[in-house]
Amino acid sequence: MKGIRFTKMVGSGNDFVVIEKSPFSVSHRPQILAREMCDRKFGLGADGLLLLERTRKADCRMRIINADGSEAEMCGNGARCVALWLAAKRKVRAAKFNIETKAGAINAEVSGDTAKIKLTEPRGLKLDIPIAVEGRKIKVNFVNTGVPHTIVFVNGLDGINVAQLGKVIRFHRAFAPAGTNVNFVQAVNTNNICVRTYERGVEDETLACGTGAVASAIIFIAHSTGQKASDGARFTIRVRTRSHEILKVYFEKMENRFTNIWLEGKARIVGEGVYYV
């Protein structure tokens, strides 16, 4: 058997297996290894596998392999975990890092058990898109915060069948061929929202989603202000996740676009070990 060293991490309910510079055999490509390691019965159990590679452009390159073996462009809570991993490796409690992803370069800051990242600017924002779901018409909203997210505003969030309804919207023809992550959002007040997310690649509800929290916060403000907020307006939205942890999303409006977007929350190392292939 071959041993691969790993670190198990969790960020606000999203859990990950982190591997640094691991060699792969033909029979254990990253996609295959992710499916095996992320299996919650026969593997370590995780929402995804984070592969850290060397790069001259940043402190590290992060590849995100979902639990189903598909590769994602970006993962907000994953990037926060990687930032904390880098701080732990360098034995510092506070530091700044740069992480390369398929969605672009990500700035990260760590202070104790809190990690925050600056995301690339959102793309493709669309409000009130009419779609047919299970025999009735609803309006949804869309934005790409590194990966595609659809946002559905609801009342009675706890009663929503996220696994069932999320799957229908995730594979809806309106979002083909790439599909979409699906966030069900309930407003609490002007600065607080609750979110439950069906994640593409995990193909189920997860306890949190970083890029989904950001997408939900941006759409919440865009919807409530009609994008008429004045230039320079700054927003701080507290997002309560399914894990009951709070993610903070900071951003501002400049020239009719949302920019300077940060995601902040807690992360921690659960354990380290050797996985045998």
C-alpha positions as CSV (number, residue, x, y, z in Angstrom):
1,M,0.0,0.0,0.0
2,K,1.0,3.6,-0.6
3,G,0.6,6.2,2.1
4,I,-0.5,9.8,1.4
5,R,-0.2,12.4,4.2
6,F,-3.3,14.5,4.7
7,T,-4.8,17.2,6.9
8,K,-8.5,17.2,7.7
9,M,-10.0,20.7,8.0
10,V,-13.3,22.3,8.6
11,G,-14.5,25.9,7.8
12,S,-17.9,26.8,9.2
13,G,-19.3,23.4,8.5
14,N,-17.6,22.6,5.1
15,D,-15.0,19.9,5.7
16,F,-12.0,19.2,3.4
17,V,-9.1,16.8,3.0
18,V,-6.0,18.8,2.3
19,I,-3.0,17.2,0.5
20,E,0.3,18.9,-0.4
21,K,2.2,17.9,-3.5
22,S,1.1,14.3,-3.5
23,P,2.1,12.1,-6.5
24,F,-0.6,10.1,-8.2
25,S,-0.5,6.8,-9.9
26,V,-2.5,6.2,-13.1
27,S,-5.1,4.3,-11.2
28,H,-5.5,7.0,-8.6
29,R,-5.9,10.2,-10.4
30,P,-7.1,13.2,-8.2
31,Q,-10.7,12.6,-9.4
32,I,-10.7,8.9,-8.3
33,L,-8.8,9.7,-5.1
34,A,-11.3,12.4,-4.2
35,R,-14.3,10.1,-4.6
36,E,-12.6,7.5,-2.3
37,M,-11.2,9.8,0.4
38,C,-14.4,11.9,0.6
39,D,-16.7,8.9,1.0
40,R,-18.2,9.2,4.5
41,K,-18.5,5.4,5.0
42,F,-15.5,3.9,3.3
43,G,-13.1,6.9,3.3
44,L,-12.2,9.9,5.5
45,G,-15.4,11.8,4.7
46,A,-15.4,15.3,3.3
47,D,-17.1,17.8,1.0
48,G,-14.0,18.0,-1.1
49,L,-10.3,17.4,-1.7
50,L,-8.0,20.4,-1.8
51,L,-4.7,19.8,-3.6
52,L,-1.9,22.3,-2.9
53,E,0.7,22.7,-5.6
54,R,3.7,24.9,-5.9
55,T,3.5,28.0,-8.1
56,R,5.6,31.0,-8.7
57,K,2.6,33.3,-8.9
58,A,1.4,32.8,-5.2
59,D,2.1,31.1,-1.9
60,C,0.4,28.0,-3.4
61,R,-2.0,26.8,-6.1
62,M,-5.3,25.3,-4.8
63,R,-7.1,22.8,-6.9
64,I,-10.6,21.9,-5.7
65,I,-11.9,18.4,-6.4
66,N,-15.5,17.8,-5.3
67,A,-16.7,14.7,-3.5
68,D,-18.0,13.4,-6.8
69,G,-14.7,13.8,-8.6
70,S,-15.5,17.0,-10.5
71,E,-13.2,19.9,-10.3
72,A,-14.5,23.4,-9.2
73,E,-13.0,26.7,-10.1
74,M,-13.2,28.2,-6.6
75,C,-14.3,27.3,-3.1
76,G,-14.6,30.1,-0.5
77,N,-14.4,28.0,2.7
78,G,-11.8,25.8,1.1
79,A,-9.6,28.9,0.5
80,R,-10.1,30.0,4.0
81,C,-9.0,26.6,5.3
82,V,-5.9,26.7,3.0
83,A,-5.0,30.1,4.4
84,L,-5.2,28.7,8.0
85,W,-3.2,25.6,6.8
86,L,-0.4,27.9,5.5
87,A,-0.3,29.9,8.8
88,A,-0.1,26.6,10.8
89,K,2.7,25.3,8.6
90,R,4.7,28.5,9.0
91,K,3.8,28.6,12.7
92,V,2.4,32.1,12.7
93,R,-0.9,33.2,14.2
94,A,-1.4,36.2,11.9
95,A,-0.3,36.5,8.3
96,K,-1.3,37.4,4.8
97,F,-1.2,35.0,1.8
98,N,-2.0,34.8,-1.9
99,I,-3.7,31.6,-3.2
100,E,-3.9,30.8,-6.9
101,T,-7.2,29.2,-8.1
102,K,-8.9,28.6,-11.5
103,A,-11.1,31.6,-10.7
104,G,-8.2,33.9,-10.2
105,A,-5.8,34.9,-7.4
106,I,-7.2,35.1,-3.9
107,N,-5.8,37.3,-1.1
108,A,-6.1,35.8,2.3
109,E,-5.6,37.0,5.9
110,V,-5.4,34.9,9.0
111,S,-5.7,36.0,12.6
112,G,-5.9,33.2,15.2
113,D,-8.7,30.8,14.2
114,T,-10.3,33.4,11.8
115,A,-9.5,33.4,8.2
116,K,-10.8,35.8,5.5
117,I,-10.3,35.9,1.8
118,K,-10.9,38.5,-0.9
119,L,-12.8,37.1,-3.8
120,T,-12.7,38.0,-7.5
121,E,-15.5,40.3,-8.6
122,P,-18.9,38.7,-9.3
123,R,-20.0,38.1,-12.9
124,G,-23.3,37.6,-14.6
125,L,-25.6,39.1,-12.0
126,K,-29.3,38.6,-13.0
127,L,-32.4,39.2,-10.9
128,D,-35.9,37.7,-11.1
129,I,-35.3,35.0,-13.7
130,P,-38.6,33.1,-14.3
131,I,-38.2,29.3,-14.4
132,A,-40.6,26.4,-14.1
133,V,-40.0,24.1,-11.2
134,E,-42.1,21.1,-10.3
135,G,-45.1,22.4,-12.2
136,R,-45.1,25.9,-11.0
137,K,-43.3,29.1,-12.0
138,I,-40.9,30.8,-9.6
139,K,-38.4,33.7,-9.8
140,V,-34.8,33.1,-9.0
141,N,-31.6,35.1,-9.1
142,F,-28.1,34.4,-10.4
143,V,-24.5,35.5,-9.9
144,N,-21.1,33.9,-10.4
145,T,-18.8,34.4,-7.4
146,G,-16.1,32.2,-8.8
147,V,-18.6,29.4,-9.4
148,P,-22.3,29.8,-10.5
149,H,-24.9,30.3,-7.8
150,T,-28.7,30.6,-8.0
151,I,-30.5,32.3,-5.1
152,V,-34.1,31.6,-4.2
153,F,-35.7,33.8,-1.5
154,V,-38.1,31.9,0.7
155,N,-40.1,32.1,3.9
156,G,-40.0,29.1,6.3
157,L,-36.4,28.1,5.4
158,D,-36.3,25.2,7.9
159,G,-39.2,23.6,6.0
160,I,-37.6,23.6,2.6
161,N,-36.6,20.2,1.1
162,V,-33.2,21.5,0.0
163,A,-32.0,18.1,-1.3
164,Q,-35.0,17.6,-3.5
165,L,-35.7,21.2,-4.8
166,G,-32.1,22.0,-4.9
167,K,-31.4,19.1,-7.2
168,V,-34.1,20.1,-9.6
169,I,-32.8,23.7,-9.9
170,R,-29.2,22.6,-10.0
171,F,-29.8,20.6,-13.2
172,H,-32.4,23.0,-14.7
173,R,-32.0,23.7,-18.4
174,A,-31.8,27.4,-17.7
175,F,-28.4,26.8,-16.2
176,A,-27.1,24.2,-18.6
177,P,-24.6,22.9,-19.4
178,A,-22.5,23.8,-16.3
179,G,-25.4,23.6,-13.8
180,T,-25.5,25.7,-10.7
181,N,-25.2,25.7,-6.9
182,V,-28.5,26.6,-5.3
183,N,-29.0,28.8,-2.2
184,F,-32.3,29.2,-0.3
185,V,-32.2,32.5,1.5
186,Q,-34.4,33.9,4.2
187,A,-34.0,37.6,5.3
188,V,-33.9,38.3,9.0
189,N,-33.3,42.0,8.9
190,T,-31.3,44.5,6.8
191,N,-27.9,43.0,7.8
192,N,-28.7,39.3,8.5
193,I,-29.8,36.4,6.4
194,C,-30.1,32.7,6.8
195,V,-28.9,30.4,4.0
196,R,-29.1,26.7,3.1
197,T,-27.2,25.5,0.1
198,Y,-27.3,22.6,-2.3
199,E,-23.8,22.2,-3.6
200,R,-22.9,21.2,-7.1
201,G,-20.3,18.5,-7.0
202,V,-21.3,17.3,-3.6
203,E,-24.8,16.8,-5.0
204,D,-26.5,17.4,-1.6
205,E,-27.1,20.0,1.0
206,T,-23.9,21.0,2.9
207,L,-23.6,22.7,6.2
208,A,-22.1,25.8,4.7
209,C,-20.8,27.3,1.4
210,G,-18.5,30.2,1.2
211,T,-19.1,31.4,-2.3
212,G,-22.8,30.7,-1.7
213,A,-22.8,33.0,1.3
214,V,-21.1,35.7,-0.8
215,A,-23.6,35.2,-3.7
216,S,-26.5,35.3,-1.3
217,A,-25.3,38.5,0.4
218,I,-24.8,40.3,-2.9
219,I,-28.1,39.3,-4.4
220,F,-29.8,40.2,-1.1
221,I,-28.5,43.7,-1.3
222,A,-29.0,44.0,-5.1
223,H,-32.6,42.9,-4.6
224,S,-33.4,45.0,-1.6
225,T,-31.8,48.2,-3.0
226,G,-32.6,47.6,-6.7
227,Q,-28.9,48.2,-7.2
228,K,-29.6,51.9,-6.6
229,A,-27.2,52.3,-3.6
230,S,-24.9,55.2,-4.1
231,D,-21.3,54.7,-5.2
232,G,-19.0,54.0,-2.3
233,A,-21.8,52.4,-0.2
234,R,-20.3,49.7,2.0
235,F,-22.2,46.6,3.3
236,T,-21.6,44.0,6.0
237,I,-23.9,41.0,5.8
238,R,-24.0,38.3,8.5
239,V,-24.9,34.9,7.0
240,R,-26.1,32.2,9.3
241,T,-25.3,28.8,7.8
242,R,-26.9,25.4,8.3
243,S,-24.1,24.6,10.8
244,H,-25.3,27.6,12.8
245,E,-21.9,29.3,12.4
246,I,-21.9,32.9,11.1
247,L,-20.0,34.0,8.0
248,K,-19.4,37.7,7.4
249,V,-19.5,39.1,3.9
250,Y,-18.1,42.6,3.3
251,F,-18.3,44.5,0.0
252,E,-18.9,47.9,-1.5
253,K,-20.7,49.4,-4.6
254,M,-18.6,51.3,-7.1
255,E,-19.7,52.4,-10.6
256,N,-22.8,50.1,-10.7
257,R,-20.9,47.0,-9.6
258,F,-20.1,45.2,-6.4
259,T,-16.4,45.1,-5.6
260,N,-13.8,44.7,-2.7
261,I,-15.6,41.5,-1.6
262,W,-14.3,39.7,1.5
263,L,-15.5,36.5,3.2
264,E,-14.7,36.0,6.9
265,G,-15.3,33.1,9.3
266,K,-13.7,30.5,11.6
267,A,-11.7,27.5,10.4
268,R,-9.7,24.8,12.1
269,I,-7.5,21.8,11.7
270,V,-9.4,18.6,12.8
271,G,-6.5,16.2,12.4
272,E,-3.6,14.8,10.4
273,G,-2.6,11.4,9.3
274,V,-1.8,9.0,6.5
275,Y,-4.4,7.7,4.0
276,Y,-3.5,4.3,2.5
277,V,-4.1,3.7,-1.2
